[in-house]
Amino acid sequence: MNRLFVALALPDSVKDQIALLSGGIPGAKWIDRDNLHLTLQFIGEVPEDRMADIHHGLSRIRQQAFEIAVAGIGYFKQGRNAALLWAGIDRNDALSQLRDKVAQALKRQGVDSDGRRFTPHIALARLQRAPDARLAEYVAAHNLFRLPPFPVERFTLFSSFLSSSRAIYTAEAEYPLADDQQP
């Protein structure tokens, strides 16, 4: 079985800037710099023999390359507790279209989405009993965080192995987006 997800890998310069945000919240488990990404769709556990079908479906997606920009800091709650600290992404129709195309391609291969509304973000830290006051201070201090737009020229099918100390992500396949300059 392979644990899979589809995501945008981030340029090293973006990872470097985001990694500078790490620290300052007790109970936060910060995401390793090398694992920073923007998930388009989590697939979950898939038998080895289904990977070729998933790859085939994703390889048929056609879309122009585009740019996105990181903007703002926030968190998701699970129940009454903060669970995930994230960096946001400016609203972007091309990103939403790509996510929809990924979801449709996967659905044709028998992989349903989890039904949650797509909220593009980059996970920064998993939160375990982080003090509300410290979290609020952190978000207030960083909520104007912005990075210049960067190009999205491909998306990636990743596998994820959960070791006892951290997740290990491996790029299984990359899918290029069309260059605007091509006829």
Secondary structure as UniProt FT lines:
FT   STRAND          2..9
FT   HELIX           12..19
FT   TURN            20..21
FT   TURN            26..27
FT   STRAND          28..30
FT   HELIX           33..35
FT   STRAND          37..46
FT   HELIX           48..50
FT   HELIX           51..59
FT   STRAND          66..68
FT   STRAND          70..78
FT   TURN            79..80
FT   STRAND          81..89
FT   HELIX           93..108
FT   TURN            109..110
FT   STRAND          121..127
FT   HELIX           132..142
FT   TURN            143..144
FT   STRAND          150..152
FT   STRAND          154..162
FT   STRAND          167..176
FT   TURN            180..181
//
